[in-house]
Amino acid sequence: MERFPLDFDALEKGQTIHTQEIEAIYGIPKDDRQFRFKLMALRTQIEHERSDLLVRETRDALRIMTDREADEYLEGQTDKSVSRLKRTAARTLRVDRSDFTDAERRLSESRSRKATMIAMFAEKGRRESRKQLAEAKQAFIAESATD
């Protein structure tokens, strides 16, 4: 059964939906301001229609990742998320609370502590998982050498 804007059931891991196809689907050129929004909407729709697929945007195209690609991509996304959390926590310290009421100041400081604690736990988890990943890589290399 084909559903607009494309046949989601026919999509396969490793497939790329190129710019020209997306332009044809929506009838707008890639240099149109709306193209990026359509690209994001299509990505979201694909992942909604097919929960077994993971999609990433690549220079005005959509890549339906293989499981190996998705594994590496998601590791990078996780690291980026932790870095983003740390930057956000640091930015909360730059808020000038001098014009806040006492109640506003307490609330703002509580928000800042929340952001800091989340960032600290995320960083701790990232460090610990990197150690586990290094051990798993060593075991993989050792196992591959014996094969």
N, CA, C and O atoms as CSV, one atom per row, in Angstrom:
chain,resi,resn,atom,element,x,y,z
A,1,MET,N,N,0.853,-1.187,0.000
A,1,MET,CA,C,0.000,0.000,0.000
A,1,MET,C,C,0.888,1.236,0.000
A,1,MET,O,O,1.729,1.386,0.886
A,2,GLU,N,N,0.722,2.110,-0.959
A,2,GLU,CA,C,1.542,3.313,-1.048
A,2,GLU,C,C,0.867,4.441,-0.284
A,2,GLU,O,O,-0.331,4.681,-0.430
A,3,ARG,N,N,1.648,5.121,0.525
A,3,ARG,CA,C,1.146,6.257,1.294
A,3,ARG,C,C,1.941,7.487,0.900
A,3,ARG,O,O,3.132,7.395,0.605
A,4,PHE,N,N,1.287,8.636,0.895
A,4,PHE,CA,C,1.952,9.885,0.516
A,4,PHE,C,C,2.946,10.261,1.591
A,4,PHE,O,O,2.652,10.033,2.765
A,5,PRO,N,N,4.083,10.811,1.281
A,5,PRO,CA,C,4.534,11.200,-0.052
A,5,PRO,C,C,5.315,10.102,-0.771
A,5,PRO,O,O,5.712,10.287,-1.922
A,6,LEU,N,N,5.542,8.962,-0.114
A,6,LEU,CA,C,6.249,7.865,-0.778
A,6,LEU,C,C,5.827,6.554,-0.158
A,6,LEU,O,O,5.118,6.534,0.848
A,7,ASP,N,N,6.255,5.476,-0.746
A,7,ASP,CA,C,5.898,4.142,-0.265
A,7,ASP,C,C,6.843,3.766,0.879
A,7,ASP,O,O,7.962,3.308,0.647
A,8,PHE,N,N,6.388,3.959,2.085
A,8,PHE,CA,C,7.222,3.719,3.264
A,8,PHE,C,C,7.590,2.240,3.408
A,8,PHE,O,O,8.667,1.908,3.904
A,9,ASP,N,N,6.698,1.368,2.975
A,9,ASP,CA,C,6.971,-0.064,3.087
A,9,ASP,C,C,8.123,-0.507,2.195
A,9,ASP,O,O,8.765,-1.521,2.469
A,10,ALA,N,N,8.388,0.240,1.133
A,10,ALA,CA,C,9.449,-0.135,0.188
A,10,ALA,C,C,10.823,0.384,0.616
A,10,ALA,O,O,11.831,0.025,0.008
A,11,LEU,N,N,10.877,1.216,1.645
A,11,LEU,CA,C,12.163,1.772,2.084
A,11,LEU,C,C,13.030,0.682,2.700
A,11,LEU,O,O,12.536,-0.219,3.379
A,12,GLU,N,N,14.336,0.782,2.450
A,12,GLU,CA,C,15.267,-0.220,2.966
A,12,GLU,C,C,16.447,0.447,3.653
A,12,GLU,O,O,16.841,1.560,3.303
A,13,LYS,N,N,16.998,-0.243,4.627
A,13,LYS,CA,C,18.205,0.237,5.293
A,13,LYS,C,C,19.318,0.351,4.266
A,13,LYS,O,O,19.492,-0.529,3.423
A,14,GLY,N,N,20.077,1.451,4.344
A,14,GLY,CA,C,21.161,1.685,3.397
A,14,GLY,C,C,20.735,2.532,2.206
A,14,GLY,O,O,21.565,2.902,1.376
A,15,GLN,N,N,19.469,2.835,2.121
A,15,GLN,CA,C,18.940,3.617,0.998
A,15,GLN,C,C,19.130,5.118,1.259
A,15,GLN,O,O,19.075,5.575,2.401
A,16,THR,N,N,19.354,5.864,0.185
A,16,THR,CA,C,19.431,7.318,0.273
A,16,THR,C,C,18.329,7.908,-0.584
A,16,THR,O,O,18.155,7.520,-1.739
A,17,ILE,N,N,17.589,8.841,-0.021
A,17,ILE,CA,C,16.574,9.576,-0.779
A,17,ILE,C,C,17.225,10.899,-1.157
A,17,ILE,O,O,17.419,11.774,-0.313
A,18,HIS,N,N,17.557,11.031,-2.427
A,18,HIS,CA,C,18.334,12.163,-2.901
A,18,HIS,C,C,17.497,13.430,-3.045
A,18,HIS,O,O,16.267,13.398,-3.074
A,19,THR,N,N,18.209,14.529,-3.132
A,19,THR,CA,C,17.594,15.847,-3.248
A,19,THR,C,C,16.559,15.892,-4.364
A,19,THR,O,O,15.462,16.418,-4.178
A,20,GLN,N,N,16.906,15.345,-5.513
A,20,GLN,CA,C,16.006,15.394,-6.661
A,20,GLN,C,C,14.681,14.694,-6.357
A,20,GLN,O,O,13.622,15.162,-6.774
A,21,GLU,N,N,14.738,13.581,-5.637
A,21,GLU,CA,C,13.513,12.867,-5.279
A,21,GLU,C,C,12.659,13.695,-4.331
A,21,GLU,O,O,11.435,13.740,-4.458
A,22,ILE,N,N,13.312,14.345,-3.388
A,22,ILE,CA,C,12.578,15.149,-2.403
A,22,ILE,C,C,11.976,16.377,-3.083
A,22,ILE,O,O,10.857,16.778,-2.766
A,23,GLU,N,N,12.714,16.968,-4.012
A,23,GLU,CA,C,12.177,18.104,-4.777
A,23,GLU,C,C,10.932,17.674,-5.551
A,23,GLU,O,O,9.945,18.407,-5.609
A,24,ALA,N,N,10.986,16.479,-6.145
A,24,ALA,CA,C,9.850,15.974,-6.924
A,24,ALA,C,C,8.652,15.676,-6.026
A,24,ALA,O,O,7.511,15.949,-6.399
A,25,ILE,N,N,8.907,15.125,-4.857
A,25,ILE,CA,C,7.823,14.788,-3.925
A,25,ILE,C,C,7.044,16.031,-3.529
A,25,ILE,O,O,5.813,16.034,-3.545
A,26,TYR,N,N,7.768,17.091,-3.171
A,26,TYR,CA,C,7.116,18.291,-2.646
A,26,TYR,C,C,6.933,19.398,-3.679
A,26,TYR,O,O,6.215,20.367,-3.434
A,27,GLY,N,N,7.583,19.255,-4.830
A,27,GLY,CA,C,7.433,20.273,-5.866
A,27,GLY,C,C,8.101,21.599,-5.539
A,27,GLY,O,O,7.678,22.655,-6.008
A,28,ILE,N,N,9.153,21.531,-4.726
A,28,ILE,CA,C,9.903,22.750,-4.412
A,28,ILE,C,C,11.397,22.479,-4.590
A,28,ILE,O,O,11.864,21.376,-4.307
A,29,PRO,N,N,12.147,23.480,-5.058
A,29,PRO,CA,C,13.590,23.294,-5.241
A,29,PRO,C,C,14.325,23.323,-3.904
A,29,PRO,O,O,13.829,23.864,-2.915
A,30,LYS,N,N,15.522,22.726,-3.896
A,30,LYS,CA,C,16.279,22.638,-2.641
A,30,LYS,C,C,16.717,24.001,-2.107
A,30,LYS,O,O,17.016,24.124,-0.919
A,31,ASP,N,N,16.761,25.021,-2.956
A,31,ASP,CA,C,17.163,26.344,-2.474
A,31,ASP,C,C,15.982,27.146,-1.918
A,31,ASP,O,O,16.161,28.278,-1.469
A,32,ASP,N,N,14.789,26.571,-1.947
A,32,ASP,CA,C,13.619,27.206,-1.342
A,32,ASP,C,C,13.737,27.101,0.179
A,32,ASP,O,O,14.191,26.082,0.699
A,33,ARG,N,N,13.334,28.138,0.881
A,33,ARG,CA,C,13.425,28.125,2.356
A,33,ARG,C,C,12.647,26.971,2.972
A,33,ARG,O,O,13.036,26.457,4.020
A,34,GLN,N,N,11.576,26.563,2.351
A,34,GLN,CA,C,10.730,25.501,2.892
A,34,GLN,C,C,11.336,24.104,2.723
A,34,GLN,O,O,10.894,23.153,3.368
A,35,PHE,N,N,12.331,23.983,1.868
A,35,PHE,CA,C,12.894,22.663,1.579
A,35,PHE,C,C,13.446,21.997,2.838
A,35,PHE,O,O,13.183,20.818,3.071
A,36,ARG,N,N,14.198,22.723,3.646
A,36,ARG,CA,C,14.774,22.143,4.877
A,36,ARG,C,C,13.671,21.642,5.810
A,36,ARG,O,O,13.801,20.590,6.436
A,37,PHE,N,N,12.588,22.409,5.893
A,37,PHE,CA,C,11.478,21.997,6.753
A,37,PHE,C,C,10.804,20.744,6.211
A,37,PHE,O,O,10.423,19.859,6.977
A,38,LYS,N,N,10.658,20.668,4.907
A,38,LYS,CA,C,10.072,19.483,4.287
A,38,LYS,C,C,10.975,18.276,4.498
A,38,LYS,O,O,10.495,17.167,4.731
A,39,LEU,N,N,12.282,18.496,4.416
A,39,LEU,CA,C,13.252,17.427,4.630
A,39,LEU,C,C,13.122,16.874,6.052
A,39,LEU,O,O,13.085,15.661,6.254
A,40,MET,N,N,13.055,17.779,7.032
A,40,MET,CA,C,12.905,17.353,8.427
A,40,MET,C,C,11.572,16.641,8.648
A,40,MET,O,O,11.505,15.643,9.365
A,41,ALA,N,N,10.511,17.164,8.023
A,41,ALA,CA,C,9.186,16.545,8.176
A,41,ALA,C,C,9.167,15.145,7.577
A,41,ALA,O,O,8.576,14.226,8.144
A,42,LEU,N,N,9.815,14.990,6.431
A,42,LEU,CA,C,9.859,13.670,5.798
A,42,LEU,C,C,10.649,12.686,6.655
A,42,LEU,O,O,10.262,11.527,6.798
A,43,ARG,N,N,11.747,13.152,7.218
A,43,ARG,CA,C,12.545,12.300,8.109
A,43,ARG,C,C,11.689,11.825,9.283
A,43,ARG,O,O,11.674,10.639,9.613
A,44,THR,N,N,10.995,12.744,9.894
A,44,THR,CA,C,10.131,12.416,11.036
A,44,THR,C,C,9.037,11.440,10.614
A,44,THR,O,O,8.736,10.487,11.333
A,45,GLN,N,N,8.448,11.680,9.453
A,45,GLN,CA,C,7.370,10.817,8.984
A,45,GLN,C,C,7.872,9.400,8.696
A,45,GLN,O,O,7.197,8.420,9.012
A,46,ILE,N,N,9.051,9.300,8.100
A,46,ILE,CA,C,9.617,7.967,7.831
A,46,ILE,C,C,9.815,7.209,9.135
A,46,ILE,O,O,9.430,6.045,9.242
A,47,GLU,N,N,10.411,7.859,10.124
A,47,GLU,CA,C,10.659,7.185,11.402
A,47,GLU,C,C,9.362,6.872,12.137
A,47,GLU,O,O,9.299,5.907,12.900
A,48,HIS,N,N,8.330,7.676,11.915
A,48,HIS,CA,C,7.027,7.406,12.524
A,48,HIS,C,C,6.352,6.203,11.852
A,48,HIS,O,O,5.805,5.324,12.518
A,49,GLU,N,N,6.408,6.190,10.528
A,49,GLU,CA,C,5.774,5.109,9.764
A,49,GLU,C,C,6.525,3.786,9.896
A,49,GLU,O,O,5.927,2.710,9.870
A,50,ARG,N,N,7.862,3.889,10.039
A,50,ARG,CA,C,8.705,2.692,10.084
A,50,ARG,C,C,9.645,2.791,11.282
A,50,ARG,O,O,10.750,3.323,11.172
A,51,SER,N,N,9.207,2.286,12.403
A,51,SER,CA,C,10.007,2.386,13.629
A,51,SER,C,C,11.292,1.556,13.567
A,51,SER,O,O,12.161,1.696,14.427
A,52,ASP,N,N,11.414,0.702,12.565
A,52,ASP,CA,C,12.634,-0.100,12.409
A,52,ASP,C,C,13.726,0.653,11.657
A,52,ASP,O,O,14.845,0.156,11.530
A,53,LEU,N,N,13.411,1.853,11.156
A,53,LEU,CA,C,14.382,2.624,10.385
A,53,LEU,C,C,14.866,3.836,11.163
A,53,LEU,O,O,14.093,4.480,11.873
A,54,LEU,N,N,16.148,4.142,11.027
A,54,LEU,CA,C,16.727,5.359,11.588
A,54,LEU,C,C,17.254,6.181,10.421
A,54,LEU,O,O,17.975,5.672,9.564
A,55,VAL,N,N,16.888,7.452,10.399
A,55,VAL,CA,C,17.181,8.319,9.268
A,55,VAL,C,C,17.988,9.509,9.741
A,55,VAL,O,O,17.734,10.064,10.810
A,56,ARG,N,N,18.971,9.898,8.927
A,56,ARG,CA,C,19.711,11.121,9.223
A,56,ARG,C,C,19.777,11.961,7.965
A,56,ARG,O,O,19.725,11.456,6.844
A,57,GLU,N,N,19.892,13.259,8.189
A,57,GLU,CA,C,19.996,14.195,7.076
A,57,GLU,C,C,21.453,14.325,6.665
A,57,GLU,O,O,22.341,14.435,7.511
A,58,THR,N,N,21.689,14.311,5.370
A,58,THR,CA,C,23.024,14.526,4.831
A,58,THR,C,C,22.904,15.487,3.663
A,58,THR,O,O,22.289,15.154,2.650
A,59,ARG,N,N,23.458,16.627,3.783
A,59,ARG,CA,C,23.487,17.620,2.690
A,59,ARG,C,C,22.287,17.548,1.756
A,59,ARG,O,O,22.411,17.196,0.583
A,60,ASP,N,N,21.152,17.880,2.287
A,60,ASP,CA,C,19.914,17.959,1.511
A,60,ASP,C,C,19.413,16.613,0.991
A,60,ASP,O,O,18.669,16.563,0.011
A,61,ALA,N,N,19.811,15.540,1.633
A,61,ALA,CA,C,19.297,14.213,1.307
A,61,ALA,C,C,18.991,13.505,2.619
A,61,ALA,O,O,19.402,13.949,3.690
A,62,LEU,N,N,18.280,12.424,2.520
A,62,LEU,CA,C,17.988,11.611,3.698
A,62,LEU,C,C,18.637,10.248,3.514
A,62,LEU,O,O,18.458,9.597,2.484
A,63,ARG,N,N,19.382,9.827,4.509
A,63,ARG,CA,C,20.048,8.528,4.496
A,63,ARG,C,C,19.328,7.625,5.484
A,63,ARG,O,O,19.243,7.932,6.674
A,64,ILE,N,N,18.812,6.515,4.985
A,64,ILE,CA,C,18.229,5.508,5.862
A,64,ILE,C,C,19.398,4.622,6.260
A,64,ILE,O,O,19.917,3.850,5.453
A,65,MET,N,N,19.794,4.745,7.495
A,65,MET,CA,C,21.031,4.124,7.946
A,65,MET,C,C,20.917,2.615,8.077
A,65,MET,O,O,19.868,2.073,8.426
A,66,THR,N,N,22.035,1.957,7.785
A,66,THR,CA,C,22.148,0.541,8.116
A,66,THR,C,C,22.281,0.467,9.637
A,66,THR,O,O,22.500,1.486,10.292
A,67,ASP,N,N,22.153,-0.706,10.185
A,67,ASP,CA,C,22.275,-0.832,11.635
A,67,ASP,C,C,23.675,-0.449,12.112
A,67,ASP,O,O,23.810,0.146,13.181
A,68,ARG,N,N,24.705,-0.769,11.359
A,68,ARG,CA,C,26.067,-0.384,11.736
A,68,ARG,C,C,26.244,1.133,11.702
A,68,ARG,O,O,26.850,1.715,12.602
A,69,GLU,N,N,25.708,1.771,10.653
A,69,GLU,CA,C,25.775,3.234,10.567
A,69,GLU,C,C,25.028,3.874,11.733
A,69,GLU,O,O,25.514,4.821,12.351
A,70,ALA,N,N,23.850,3.350,12.021
A,70,ALA,CA,C,23.037,3.903,13.107
A,70,ALA,C,C,23.741,3.767,14.450
A,70,ALA,O,O,23.698,4.677,15.278
A,71,ASP,N,N,24.390,2.624,14.661
A,71,ASP,CA,C,25.108,2.390,15.913
A,71,ASP,C,C,26.179,3.453,16.129
A,71,ASP,O,O,26.266,4.036,17.210
A,72,GLU,N,N,26.991,3.708,15.111
A,72,GLU,CA,C,28.055,4.714,15.229
A,72,GLU,C,C,27.479,6.131,15.315
A,72,GLU,O,O,27.950,6.949,16.105
A,73,TYR,N,N,26.467,6.413,14.506
A,73,TYR,CA,C,25.847,7.735,14.494
A,73,TYR,C,C,25.255,8.071,15.865
A,73,TYR,O,O,25.443,9.175,16.376
A,74,LEU,N,N,24.547,7.121,16.448
A,74,LEU,CA,C,23.896,7.370,17.734
A,74,LEU,C,C,24.904,7.548,18.857
A,74,LEU,O,O,24.650,8.293,19.803
A,75,GLU,N,N,26.049,6.873,18.764
A,75,GLU,CA,C,27.103,7.102,19.756
A,75,GLU,C,C,27.552,8.552,19.694
A,75,GLU,O,O,27.711,9.201,20.728
A,76,GLY,N,N,27.755,9.060,18.494
A,76,GLY,CA,C,28.152,10.457,18.329
A,76,GLY,C,C,27.080,11.419,18.821
A,76,GLY,O,O,27.387,12.441,19.435
A,77,GLN,N,N,25.824,11.090,18.550
A,77,GLN,CA,C,24.729,11.940,19.007
A,77,GLN,C,C,24.667,11.978,20.532
A,77,GLN,O,O,24.379,13.019,21.122
A,78,THR,N,N,24.937,10.844,21.160
A,78,THR,CA,C,24.948,10.789,22.620
A,78,THR,C,C,26.032,11.707,23.175
A,78,THR,O,O,25.788,12.466,24.113
A,79,ASP,N,N,27.229,11.638,22.595
A,79,ASP,CA,C,28.318,12.504,23.046
A,79,ASP,C,C,27.979,13.973,22.838
A,79,ASP,O,O,28.278,14.809,23.691
A,80,LYS,N,N,27.358,14.288,21.713
A,80,LYS,CA,C,26.953,15.678,21.454
A,80,LYS,C,C,25.932,16.144,22.483
A,80,LYS,O,O,25.966,17.291,22.928
A,81,SER,N,N,25.027,15.249,22.855
A,81,SER,CA,C,23.995,15.610,23.838
A,81,SER,C,C,24.612,15.926,25.191
A,81,SER,O,O,24.203,16.875,25.861
A,82,VAL,N,N,25.597,15.130,25.592
A,82,VAL,CA,C,26.260,15.389,26.872
A,82,VAL,C,C,26.992,16.727,26.808
A,82,VAL,O,O,26.941,17.509,27.757
A,83,SER,N,N,27.658,16.984,25.714
A,83,SER,CA,C,28.365,18.263,25.560
A,83,SER,C,C,27.378,19.430,25.592
A,83,SER,O,O,27.657,20.473,26.184
A,84,ARG,N,N,26.238,19.247,24.958
A,84,ARG,CA,C,25.213,20.295,24.962
A,84,ARG,C,C,24.696,20.539,26.380
A,84,ARG,O,O,24.484,21.685,26.774
A,85,LEU,N,N,24.495,19.472,27.141
A,85,LEU,CA,C,24.056,19.620,28.529
A,85,LEU,C,C,25.078,20.400,29.349
A,85,LEU,O,O,24.713,21.256,30.155
A,86,LYS,N,N,26.359,20.102,29.139
A,86,LYS,CA,C,27.417,20.805,29.880
A,86,LYS,C,C,27.450,22.294,29.511
A,86,LYS,O,O,27.607,23.147,30.385
A,87,ARG,N,N,27.304,22.601,28.229
A,87,ARG,CA,C,27.290,24.012,27.800
A,87,ARG,C,C,26.093,24.749,28.389
A,87,ARG,O,O,26.211,25.893,28.827
A,88,THR,N,N,24.951,24.091,28.397
A,88,THR,CA,C,23.752,24.711,28.957
A,88,THR,C,C,23.928,24.982,30.440
A,88,THR,O,O,23.560,26.051,30.926
A,89,ALA,N,N,24.481,24.032,31.155
A,89,ALA,CA,C,24.719,24.222,32.589
A,89,ALA,C,C,25.659,25.405,32.823
A,89,ALA,O,O,25.428,26.220,33.717
A,90,ALA,N,N,26.706,25.495,32.024
A,90,ALA,CA,C,27.649,26.606,32.164
A,90,ALA,C,C,26.969,27.939,31.842
A,90,ALA,O,O,27.265,28.954,32.473
A,91,ARG,N,N,26.076,27.942,30.881
A,91,ARG,CA,C,25.383,29.176,30.499
A,91,ARG,C,C,24.454,29.660,31.605
A,91,ARG,O,O,24.226,30.863,31.734
A,92,THR,N,N,23.910,28.737,32.411
A,92,THR,CA,C,23.018,29.164,33.491
A,92,THR,C,C,23.760,30.016,34.511
A,92,THR,O,O,23.150,30.824,35.211
A,93,LEU,N,N,25.081,29.834,34.597
A,93,LEU,CA,C,25.882,30.622,35.544
A,93,LEU,C,C,26.080,32.056,35.071
A,93,LEU,O,O,26.482,32.918,35.852
A,94,ARG,N,N,25.799,32.316,33.799
A,94,ARG,CA,C,25.966,33.663,33.258
A,94,ARG,C,C,24.721,34.521,33.417
A,94,ARG,O,O,24.728,35.702,33.070
A,95,VAL,N,N,23.653,33.929,33.940
A,95,VAL,CA,C,22.424,34.694,34.146
A,95,VAL,C,C,22.649,35.695,35.278
A,95,VAL,O,O,23.049,35.319,36.380
A,96,ASP,N,N,22.389,36.965,34.998
A,96,ASP,CA,C,22.515,38.023,36.007
A,96,ASP,C,C,21.224,38.066,36.805
A,96,ASP,O,O,20.183,38.481,36.295
A,97,ARG,N,N,21.294,37.641,38.048
A,97,ARG,CA,C,20.112,37.552,38.898
A,97,ARG,C,C,19.951,38.768,39.812
A,97,ARG,O,O,19.130,38.747,40.730
A,98,SER,N,N,20.718,39.815,39.571
A,98,SER,CA,C,20.703,40.978,40.464
A,98,SER,C,C,19.355,41.700,40.479
A,98,SER,O,O,19.007,42.320,41.483
A,99,ASP,N,N,18.606,41.634,39.406
A,99,ASP,CA,C,17.299,42.295,39.376
A,99,ASP,C,C,16.154,41.362,39.754
A,99,ASP,O,O,14.993,41.769,39.733
A,100,PHE,N,N,16.469,40.123,40.099
A,100,PHE,CA,C,15.438,39.164,40.470
A,100,PHE,C,C,14.971,39.420,41.905
A,100,PHE,O,O,15.730,39.916,42.738
A,101,THR,N,N,13.719,39.077,42.174
A,101,THR,CA,C,13.257,39.077,43.560
A,101,THR,C,C,13.910,37.890,44.252
A,101,THR,O,O,14.508,37.037,43.595
A,102,ASP,N,N,13.800,37.832,45.561
A,102,ASP,CA,C,14.382,36.700,46.285
A,102,ASP,C,C,13.793,35.371,45.802
A,102,ASP,O,O,14.513,34.389,45.620
A,103,ALA,N,N,12.490,35.358,45.602
A,103,ALA,CA,C,11.830,34.130,45.145
A,103,ALA,C,C,12.306,33.759,43.736
A,103,ALA,O,O,12.569,32.589,43.459
A,104,GLU,N,N,12.416,34.744,42.854
A,104,GLU,CA,C,12.897,34.485,41.494
A,104,GLU,C,C,14.343,34.000,41.514
A,104,GLU,O,O,14.711,33.105,40.753
A,105,ARG,N,N,15.155,34.587,42.379
A,105,ARG,CA,C,16.565,34.208,42.479
A,105,ARG,C,C,16.691,32.756,42.938
A,105,ARG,O,O,17.457,31.981,42.366
A,106,ARG,N,N,15.927,32.392,43.985
A,106,ARG,CA,C,15.970,31.012,44.472
A,106,ARG,C,C,15.540,30.030,43.383
A,106,ARG,O,O,16.156,28.980,43.205
A,107,LEU,N,N,14.484,30.379,42.661
A,107,LEU,CA,C,13.994,29.517,41.586
A,107,LEU,C,C,15.049,29.396,40.483
A,107,LEU,O,O,15.303,28.298,39.989
A,108,SER,N,N,15.657,30.503,40.100
A,108,SER,CA,C,16.679,30.503,39.058
A,108,SER,C,C,17.908,29.706,39.481
A,108,SER,O,O,18.459,28.941,38.689
A,109,GLU,N,N,18.334,29.882,40.719
A,109,GLU,CA,C,19.482,29.128,41.228
A,109,GLU,C,C,19.173,27.636,41.288
A,109,GLU,O,O,20.045,26.802,41.045
A,110,SER,N,N,17.921,27.309,41.616
A,110,SER,CA,C,17.503,25.908,41.643
A,110,SER,C,C,17.550,25.323,40.231
A,110,SER,O,O,17.974,24.183,40.047
A,111,ARG,N,N,17.119,26.094,39.242
A,111,ARG,CA,C,17.191,25.647,37.846
A,111,ARG,C,C,18.637,25.435,37.422
A,111,ARG,O,O,18.959,24.477,36.719
A,112,SER,N,N,19.496,26.336,37.856
A,112,SER,CA,C,20.915,26.225,37.515
A,112,SER,C,C,21.518,24.974,38.145
A,112,SER,O,O,22.275,24.255,37.494
A,113,ARG,N,N,21.185,24.711,39.413
A,113,ARG,CA,C,21.676,23.495,40.073
A,113,ARG,C,C,21.171,22.243,39.358
A,113,ARG,O,O,21.905,21.270,39.187
A,114,LYS,N,N,19.901,22.287,38.945
A,114,LYS,CA,C,19.327,21.151,38.211
A,114,LYS,C,C,20.129,20.888,36.937
A,114,LYS,O,O,20.515,19.750,36.669
A,115,ALA,N,N,20.377,21.928,36.161
A,115,ALA,CA,C,21.134,21.773,34.913
A,115,ALA,C,C,22.542,21.255,35.189
A,115,ALA,O,O,23.051,20.411,34.452
A,116,THR,N,N,23.166,21.756,36.240
A,116,THR,CA,C,24.520,21.336,36.594
A,116,THR,C,C,24.545,19.874,37.013
A,116,THR,O,O,25.428,19.121,36.602
A,117,MET,N,N,23.575,19.469,37.832
A,117,MET,CA,C,23.532,18.081,38.292
A,117,MET,C,C,23.297,17.123,37.126
A,117,MET,O,O,23.938,16.075,37.047
A,118,ILE,N,N,22.384,17.476,36.225
A,118,ILE,CA,C,22.111,16.612,35.071
A,118,ILE,C,C,23.363,16.487,34.217
A,118,ILE,O,O,23.707,15.394,33.768
A,119,ALA,N,N,24.048,17.613,33.991
A,119,ALA,CA,C,25.272,17.596,33.181
A,119,ALA,C,C,26.362,16.763,33.855
A,119,ALA,O,O,27.079,16.017,33.189
A,120,MET,N,N,26.484,16.893,35.177
A,120,MET,CA,C,27.503,16.120,35.897
A,120,MET,C,C,27.243,14.620,35.799
A,120,MET,O,O,28.162,13.839,35.554
A,121,PHE,N,N,25.989,14.223,35.991
A,121,PHE,CA,C,25.664,12.800,35.908
A,121,PHE,C,C,25.839,12.282,34.481
A,121,PHE,O,O,26.301,11.160,34.274
A,122,ALA,N,N,25.472,13.097,33.511
A,122,ALA,CA,C,25.643,12.682,32.112
A,122,ALA,C,C,27.127,12.509,31.785
A,122,ALA,O,O,27.511,11.545,31.122
A,123,GLU,N,N,27.953,13.437,32.248
A,123,GLU,CA,C,29.397,13.339,31.991
A,123,GLU,C,C,29.987,12.120,32.693
A,123,GLU,O,O,30.832,11.423,32.132
A,124,LYS,N,N,29.542,11.868,33.913
A,124,LYS,CA,C,30.030,10.687,34.635
A,124,LYS,C,C,29.643,9.415,33.877
A,124,LYS,O,O,30.454,8.500,33.734
A,125,GLY,N,N,28.409,9.365,33.398
A,125,GLY,CA,C,27.954,8.211,32.624
A,125,GLY,C,C,28.741,8.060,31.331
A,125,GLY,O,O,29.060,6.947,30.912
A,126,ARG,N,N,29.051,9.190,30.703
A,126,ARG,CA,C,29.821,9.127,29.464
A,126,ARG,C,C,31.218,8.578,29.720
A,126,ARG,O,O,31.707,7.742,28.960
A,127,ARG,N,N,31.866,9.049,30.799
A,127,ARG,CA,C,33.218,8.559,31.130
A,127,ARG,C,C,33.205,7.061,31.406
A,127,ARG,O,O,34.052,6.321,30.906
A,128,GLU,N,N,32.240,6.623,32.205
A,128,GLU,CA,C,32.157,5.201,32.543
A,128,GLU,C,C,31.854,4.356,31.301
A,128,GLU,O,O,32.415,3.275,31.126
A,129,SER,N,N,30.970,4.856,30.453
A,129,SER,CA,C,30.634,4.085,29.257
A,129,SER,C,C,31.797,4.052,28.271
A,129,SER,O,O,31.945,3.081,27.530
A,130,ARG,N,N,32.623,5.096,28.250
A,130,ARG,CA,C,33.807,5.085,27.384
A,130,ARG,C,C,34.783,4.000,27.825
A,130,ARG,O,O,35.401,3.341,26.990
A,131,LYS,N,N,34.921,3.815,29.139
A,131,LYS,CA,C,35.786,2.744,29.652
A,131,LYS,C,C,35.247,1.388,29.210
A,131,LYS,O,O,36.001,0.535,28.743
A,132,GLN,N,N,33.928,1.195,29.362
A,132,GLN,CA,C,33.317,-0.063,28.952
A,132,GLN,C,C,33.451,-0.275,27.453
A,132,GLN,O,O,33.687,-1.396,27.003
A,133,LEU,N,N,33.304,0.789,26.682
A,133,LEU,CA,C,33.436,0.694,25.234
A,133,LEU,C,C,34.857,0.318,24.844
A,133,LEU,O,O,35.064,-0.500,23.948
A,134,ALA,N,N,35.842,0.917,25.519
A,134,ALA,CA,C,37.244,0.588,25.231
A,134,ALA,C,C,37.510,-0.888,25.520
A,134,ALA,O,O,38.194,-1.562,24.750
A,135,GLU,N,N,36.967,-1.386,26.630
A,135,GLU,CA,C,37.138,-2.803,26.959
A,135,GLU,C,C,36.462,-3.696,25.920
A,135,GLU,O,O,37.011,-4.722,25.520
A,136,ALA,N,N,35.267,-3.295,25.489
A,136,ALA,CA,C,34.548,-4.088,24.490
A,136,ALA,C,C,35.297,-4.092,23.161
A,136,ALA,O,O,35.336,-5.113,22.474
A,137,LYS,N,N,35.893,-2.952,22.795
A,137,LYS,CA,C,36.670,-2.885,21.555
A,137,LYS,C,C,37.888,-3.793,21.634
A,137,LYS,O,O,38.219,-4.483,20.670
A,138,GLN,N,N,38.554,-3.791,22.784
A,138,GLN,CA,C,39.720,-4.662,22.952
A,138,GLN,C,C,39.309,-6.129,22.845
A,138,GLN,O,O,40.005,-6.925,22.215
A,139,ALA,N,N,38.200,-6.480,23.446
A,139,ALA,CA,C,37.716,-7.861,23.373
A,139,ALA,C,C,37.344,-8.219,21.936
A,139,ALA,O,O,37.591,-9.338,21.487
A,140,PHE,N,N,36.753,-7.269,21.221
A,140,PHE,CA,C,36.382,-7.506,19.823
A,140,PHE,C,C,37.625,-7.736,18.972
A,140,PHE,O,O,37.659,-8.646,18.144
A,141,ILE,N,N,38.643,-6.909,19.178
A,141,ILE,CA,C,39.888,-7.033,18.427
A,141,ILE,C,C,40.561,-8.382,18.733
A,141,ILE,O,O,41.038,-9.068,17.829
A,142,ALA,N,N,40.589,-8.741,20.009
A,142,ALA,CA,C,41.197,-10.023,20.408
A,142,ALA,C,C,40.431,-11.191,19.800
A,142,ALA,O,O,41.031,-12.149,19.312
A,143,GLU,N,N,39.115,-11.108,19.830
A,143,GLU,CA,C,38.274,-12.169,19.272
A,143,GLU,C,C,38.438,-12.258,17.754
A,143,GLU,O,O,38.476,-13.352,17.191
A,144,SER,N,N,38.536,-11.098,17.098
A,144,SER,CA,C,38.695,-11.067,15.645
A,144,SER,C,C,40.058,-11.630,15.223
A,144,SER,O,O,40.186,-12.232,14.157
A,145,ALA,N,N,41.058,-11.430,16.059
A,145,ALA,CA,C,42.397,-11.923,15.744
A,145,ALA,C,C,42.462,-13.440,15.781
A,145,ALA,O,O,43.259,-14.041,15.061
A,146,THR,N,N,41.642,-14.063,16.602
A,146,THR,CA,C,41.648,-15.516,16.719
A,146,THR,C,C,40.818,-16.176,15.629
A,146,THR,O,O,40.946,-17.380,15.408
A,147,ASP,N,N,39.971,-15.417,14.942
A,147,ASP,CA,C,39.118,-15.989,13.881
A,147,ASP,C,C,39.860,-16.226,12.601
A,147,ASP,O,O,39.276,-16.700,11.627
